[in-house]
């Protein structure tokens, strides 16, 4: 072979494709028939390099089979301990890992526990050379990395080229670094909806372009097609949700059918919070409620007093047969604080005060009597607040709104005032005139009664404000998407099957996933589906669209209705909540605490992958990880 031909295959690149194939094939000519050809020499050198027995260290040092076995046993114990720490979501290293420390951290203490019950393992670690003990932080990190790589491969295998929904959120860890949690939602081969934690990524800032680049890197690095994104799930932050420059807009530009669904849990909470802030009486109520709870529970002494009074009240009511007894009943608790972004916490806060109203009043009276300084004044103000009719009215109104909004009107029409009578709270005459604070100061005549004030100014205003907020936050395109999607929901079995909605759904929202021929076939399948599936006796027993997909696979009807199954899978890819990303941040704060805030981002990421995907990680045998460990680097000691 000439010098030019040699450069074509090694330096310049090959372009003369006319010489490929046949007797004068350029590739065969390059390989050559003699062992001294450039190609064969390179091939022989590669084979020698990969042959561990010819390694230069093995030429000078000989390792017995027993030594190799011991090395593998030490590594297996290390892998087991690392995996256990990740599964439990605990820290690996201790504050002091020196030889004289009585607590060397979870990782080393686990190895010690293994040694305590296995003298052979104890001896192996005691006599291990420093370069083959396999307990250093770098080894722990490498083991975590290898297992997390395997877990991600298993997740990608579950996706198997299907469509995915991105669930993303960001938060700061204990070292004040911005971390982005990435979760993938998809439907697996068995028809189950899966939400897999795919990783935690450190981002230098939370600009939309940075977040987008980080997401694309994670997906492309794991060979996931960006065009397979069919849904996006974020919270309502402006950098996530913005229609023109938000993250959902940037990804929608590249993937026009990646529909953004604002987390319905967050959306509902925001609507209810805005509604509560939009009515003056409700805003005052929550401010006063917070004052009452802070006065009572901020002190451990007053919290203990609250529990004592509760116990006495429960014992008295049981003695006069006002309370039932039984397992789990009449438990003693404390007043619950309300969180700004968790509407359910407001319900718990209100319910706890209703349940412990009398003990709360008694504790406040004790503080007024025995307290000193500003706390005495706060307690007096709190007691005066909660013993007014308006506070009690709003307290029960908000409880009814949050518990049974759909039955609110009927519930509030009942003239139930037992709570006020039982607590000796004065009930005003509803027919008497109502004077606002400003009208009273100006000495103006009032045309409104107290009944008008409570019914119109508070009750009607609260309901109207909530309806306006709900209509505002739940009126976007995603609601139309979900409305059309309910046609395939088995819960709609009592309603006429609207095959036209499915056709509209495909043509309007998923045109890229169905070609023209498939759309024609889909219409035919829907006709048979209505008879063979919707009218089937088992169909009425299904409770969700996920169960429908599983039933179609189990009964092998998926072969006849594969296009309908595809529609159902696309619908199930969309999500209504981003709870899993928030759980990842909770776990992150358990692993990376204030005392361990220097933990590497990669270490934290690998740990969380194993922690959340334990089911997959447990399927990976210790032997498999050992083999991956062996291949990952050129080891000092053979395994």
N, C-alpha and C positions, 0 to 999 in steps of 0.2 A: 504493500500500500504506500502511495506517495505521501510526501510530507503535507501537501495541501489537504488530501483526504483525511489525514490524521487530525489536522487542526479543525476540520469541519465537524468532527464528532467530539472534540474536547474543548475547543476555544470559540470558534466563530459561529458554530451552529450549522445544522444541515438543512438545505433548502431544495436540493435536486431530487425531488420525489419521483422523477421518471426512472431513476436507477433502483427503485425499491421493488423487490419481487423478481422471480426468475433466476436464471443461472448467474447473471451478472449483478445480483442484488448487492447494493452498497453496504447494507448492514452485515450480510454474511461475509463480505470481503473484509469488513472492518474487524469482525470477530477473528477470522483467520482459522486455519487448520493446524497451525503449529503452536506448541505451548509457549513459544517465545514472543507471540504477538502481544501488542500493547494491551489489548482487551483481556486476554487470558492471564497475563501477568497481574493485571489489576484485580481480576476475579480471585486469583490465588492469594493475593495479599489480603483481600477482604476476608476470605475464609479463614486464613491464619489468625487474623485479628479477632474474629469472633470465637475462635477455639480457645476456651478457657484453660484447657490442659497445657497449651503451649505458652501461656502467660509467663513473662520473664520471672515473676515472683515464684511461680510454681516450679520453675527450673531450679532455682536456688533453695526454695523452701518446700518441703513436702508436708502436706496436711493429711492427717489420717481421716478415715471415714467417721471416727468417733468425734474428732474435733469439729468436723462439719455438722454433725448431728447436734452437738452442744450449742454451736452458734445459732442454728435454726431454733432450738428450744428457747434460748434467751430472747431471740427476736419475736417468737410467737407470744411469749409472756408480755413483752413490751407492747405488741400490737393489741393484745387483750386488754391491758391496763389503759392504753390510750383510748381504745374504743369505749370502754366502760365509762371513763371520765366524760367523753363526748355524749354518750347516751344519757347520762345523768345531768348533763349541763352544769358541771362543777369545774372549778379551777384545777389546773394540772400541777402547777408549781407551788411550793410553800414559801413562806417568808424566810425561812432558814432551812436549807437542805444540807447543812454540814453534817459531818459524822456524829457530832454530839447532840444534834437536834432531836427532840422527842416527837416532833411533828414535821415531817419533811414534805408535806403536801400530799394531795390525793393520789397522784401518779406513783410516787415512790412508796407510799403507805400501802397501796394496792399490791405492788410487787412484794413488799414485805409480808403482807397477809398470805400471798401465794406461797412464799417461802416457808412461812410458819406451819403450813399444812402439807408441805412437800419438801422434805429435807434435800432431795436431789436438786430441786430448783434453787434452794437456798445456797447450796454448795456451788452450783453453776455460776450464780451472780457474784458470790464471794471470791471465786478464783478467776473471774473473767478478766482478760487483759483490757486496758483502758480503751484501746482502739476497737474492741469488739464487745463492749458491754451493752450497747444499744439502749442507753437510757438518757442520753443528752437531749436538751430541748430541740436541737436541730433534727435529731432522729424522730422525736415525737411529731414535729411539724411535717417531716417527710412522710411518715406513716399516715397521718391525717390527710395529706395531699393525695396520696395514692388511693386511699379508700374513697375520698370524695370524688376523684376522677371516675372511679368505677361506678359510684352512685349516679353521677351525671350521665354516664353512658347508658345505664339502665333506664333512666328517665327518658332519654332520647329514644331508646328502643321501645319504650311504652308509647311514646308519641307516634313513632313509626311513620313519619311523613304526614301526619294529620295536622289539623288546624289547632292553633293555640290562642290563649288569651293571656296577655301580660298583666300581672298584678304587681304594682310597684308602689313603694312608699319610701320616705327617707326620714331619718332622725339622727340625732347626735348621740355618740356614745359617751362613756365616762371621761374620755380624754379630749372631749369637745371636737371630735372628728365627725364629719358628715358621712353617714353610712346609708347606702341604698339597698333595700331588700327587694329581691326579684323572685317572684313566684310564677309558675306556669300552670295554667288551668287547661285541661283537655279531656277528651273522652277516650278511654283505652279500648283495646280490642274486644273486651268483654262487655262494653257498654257502660262502664262505671265512670262517673265524673271524678277526675283526679285533680288535686291541687298540690303540686310538688314544689317544695322550697328549693330554688336553684342556686341561690348564693347571696352573699352579702358583699357589696362592692363599695370600697372607699372612694368618695368623689371629693375633689378639692373645693367645689362649690356646688350650689344647687340651681345654677342657671339651666335653662331647658336644653341648651345645646350640649352641655356637659353630661346631663342625665341621659340624653338620647345617645351620645357617643358611647357611654358606659354600657347601656342596654344592648346596643348593636354589637359591641365587642364581645359581651357575654354570649350572645346568640351565635354570632359567626364563629367564635372560638370553639363552640361545641357543635358546629356543623348544622345549625338550625336555620332553615330558610326564613328570611325576613318576610317574604311574601306569604308565609303561612299564618301570619298574625291576623286573627279575626275579631279580636276584642282587646280593649284596654280598660284597666280598672285602677283608678287612683282616688285620693281623697279630694276635697274641694279646694285645695290651696291654689292660689292664682297662677303659680308657675306650672302647675299640673294641668289645670282645667281650661286656661285661657283659649278662647276660640280662634284667635289669630296668631298668637305667639307661644301658646302653652305647649307642653310636651305632647298632649294628645293631638294637637294640630300638626306638629312637626311629623309625628309618626303617621298621621292620616295622609299627609302629602305623599309619603312613600308607599303606604298601604291604605288605599282609599276605602277598603272594606273592613278595616280594623276599628270597629265601632267603640266609641268611648261611652262607658256607663258609669256615671258618678255613683260611688258606693251608696246604695239605697239607705243603709243604716245611718251614714253620715248625713245624707240629704234630709232624712226624716228628722234627725236630731237638730240640724240647722234650722229647719222650718219651725219646729216647736220652740226652739230657743228664741228665734227672731220674733215669733208670735208672743212669747211671754214678755219680751222686752218692749213690744209695741204697745202694750196696755199698761197704763200707769199703775193701776191697782195691783196688777200681777208683778210688775217690776218691784214695787214697794214690798209686796209679800215675800218674794225670794230674798230681798235684802234683809228683811226682819227675821226670816227663817234662819238665814246664815248667822245672824247675831245671836239668836237663841241657842243654836247648836254650839257655837264657839264658846259661849259663856259656860255651858254645861260640860262639854267634853274636853276643853282645852286643858283642864286640870285633872290629873289622875285621882286626886282626892274627891273631886265632885263626881267623876265617873264611878268611883266606888260607891259613893252615896246613892247615885242613881240605881245601881244594881241592888243595893240593900233595900231601897224603897220599893223597887219592882218586886223583889222576893216577898216582901211583906204584903203588898197588894195582891199578888197571885195567891198567896196562902189564904188571905182573907176571902177572896172571891171563890176559891175552891171550897172553903168551909161553909159558904152560904149557897153552894151549888150553882154559881154563876159561870163557872168555867168547867170544861170537861178535862178529864185527866187521861193521859195515855202517852205512849212513846213518841217523842219529838214535839209534844205540845207544851205550851207555856214556858218556852225557853227565855232566859234572861239575856238581853242584848244591850245595845247602846244606840244613841242617836247617830244617824248616818249623815256624813257630809255629802253635799251635791257637787258633782264635777261640772266644769263649764261645757265640756263637749260630750257628756254622756247623759242623755235624757233619762235613761233608766235609773241613773243615780238620783235624780230628782224625785222619782217615784218612791225609791227606797227611803230617801230622806223624809218625804212627807208621811209615808206609811209608818215609819219608825216613831215620828212625833205623835201621830194619832194613837198608836199603840201604847206609847209611854207618856201620854199627856199629863196625867195626874202625878206620876213620879217626877216628871220634869218640873211641874209647878212647885212641888214640895221642895225639891233641891234649890230652886230659885229663891223660895221664901227663906230657906236656911241661910243662903248666901246674903240675902238682904239683912237678915237678923244678925249674923255673926261676921260677915265680911267687912273688909276695910278698904279704903282708897277707891280707885276707879272701878274695881270689879263690883263693888256694892252698887254703884250707880248703874253699871251695865246690867246687872241682874234685875234691878228695879225696872229699868226700861224694857228688858226682855219680858218680864212677868206682865207688865202693863200691856205690852203688845199682844201676847198670845191669849190674853183673857178678854179680848174685844170680839164682838160679834163679827165684824168685817174680816178679821184674821181667820176665825173659824170657818166663815163662809167660803173664803178663797181657798183655805186648806182643803176642804172637802170638794170644792169645785175642781181644783187642779187634780186631785186624786181620781175623780170620776173621768176627767178628760183624758188622763194618761192611761187609765185602766180600760175603760170601755167607751172610746170616743164615739163609736157608731150608735151606742145606746144612751148617749149623754142627755139628750133632751128628755127622754122618758124618765131617766133616773132622777133628774133634777126637778121633775114635776111633782115628785112625792114630797109631801110636807113633813119631812123627818127632822125633828129638832131635838131628839133625845140626847144627843151629844152635849148640847148646850145646857139643857136642863140638868143632866147628870153632873156637870162640872160647875153648876151655879153661875153660869155666864148669862148676863142680862140680855134678853132678846128684845130689841126695840120694836115699837109699834110701826108696822110697815106702811100704815096709812098716813103717818105724820109727815110733815114737810121735810125735805132734805136740803140742807144748806151746805154748799161747798165752802172751803176755807176762805176763798176770795169773796164769795157772796156774803158770808157772815161778817167779814171785816168791813164791807161796804154797806152793811145793814140793808141788803136788798131782799125783796119778797121772793120766795121760792114757789115755782109752779110745779115742781116735781116732788114726788113722795119718796120715802126710803125704799119702797118696793121697786119704783122706777129706777132708782140708783143701782140696786143690786141686780135687777133683771136686765136693764138696758146698758148701763154704763160699765158693768163688770161682766155679766154672763154673756149677753149678746155680743159685746165687744170682743171678748176672748174667743168666742166661736168664729166670728167674722174674720178676725185677724188670723186665726189658724187656717181657715179655708183659703184665704188669700195667699198665705205663704205656701200651703201645699199645692195650690194651683200653679203658683209661680215656679216652684222647684220641680214639679213633676209634669211639666207640659212640653218637654222637648221631644226630639225625634226618637230618643231611646224608648219613650213610652209607646210610640206607634210600633216600634220593632217588637216590644214585648207583647203588645196587644195581638199582633198577627201571630206571634209564636204560641199563644195559648191554645190555638186550634188543635195542636198535637198533644196537649196536656190531657192525660186520662181523667183529670178532675172535671173536665168539661164534657163528660160523657152524657150528661142529662141535656145538653144543648145540641141543636142540629149541627152536624159535621160540615164545616165551611171549607170545602176544598179550594175555593177561590182565594181564601186568605193565604193558603200555602203558596199558590201560584204567584200571588202579589208579593209575598215575602221574598221568594226567590228572585223574581224579576226586579224588585226594587232594592233589595239589600244584598243579595248574593249572586249577581249576574256572572261574576268571574268563576264561580264554582260549578256552573252548569252551562254546557253548550246548548245550542238550539235544539239539537236532536234529543238531548237528555230532558229538556223542558217538555217536549212532546211526550216522551215516555213517562215523565213524572205525572202528567195529567191522566194517563191511562192507569198508572199504578194507584193513584188516589181513588179512582173509581172502584177498583178491586179492594183497596185497603178499607174503604168504608164498610164493605160487606164481610170481608174475611177477618178483619181485626177489630174494628170499632164495635161490631155487633157480636163479637165473640164473648162468651161468658167470662173467660179469664180477664178480659180487658177491663171489666168493671171492678176487678179486685186490685188493679194497679193504682198506685197513689202518686206517682211522679213520672216525668218524662224519662228519667234515668232508668227507672224500673221497666218502662216501655222498651227502651233500647236493649236491656238485658233479656227481656221476654222475647223480643224478635230474634235475638241470637240463639237463645235456648230452644225455641220452637223451630229454628231454621227458616223462619219466614223472612229473614233478612235478605235471602237470595232473591226472593220475589219482590221485595220492597226496598232494595238497596238505595234507591234515590231518596225515598222518604227517610230512611235511616240516616242518610247523609245530612238531610235538612235538620233532623232532630239533633245530630251531633254538633252542627254549627250553632244551634240554639243553646245547647247545653254548655258550649264554650263560653258564652257570656256569663258574667257573674253579677251578683247583687250585693256582695259584701267584701271588704278587704281586711277581714279580721285576722287572717293568717299572717299578713305582713306585720301587724301590730303585735302578734304573739312572738314573732321573730325578734322584735325589739325588746320585749320583756325578757326573752332568753338571753339576748345579747347583754343586757344589764346584769344578769345573774353571773355570766361568765367573766365579763370585763367590768370589774367593780372599781370603786375609788382607790382601793389598795392595790389593784392590778391593772392600772390604766395604761401601762406601757406595753401591753400585749400587742403583738404584730397583727396587722389587719388580715393577712393571709391565714394566720393561725386561728383567728376568730372566725373567719369565713369557713374554713374547713371544719371546725368544730360544730358550727351551726348546721351545716349540711348533714353531718352524721346525726346530730341531735334531732332534727326534724324528720329525717328520712331513715329512721332506725330500722323500719321494716325492710327496706332495701339493703341497708348496710349489714344487717345480720345475715343476709343471704350470701354475703361474700366470705368465703372460708379464710382461716388464718393462712393456710397453705398458698392460696391465691395471692394474698398480700405479700407473703414472703417471696414468691416468684416475681411479683412486680417490683419489690424492693431490690431483688437481685439484679434485675435488668435495668433499673433506673440509673445506676452509677457503677463505676468501676470500683469494686469493694476492696478494702485492704485485706479482708479475710474471706475466703470462699464460703459460700453457704450451700 
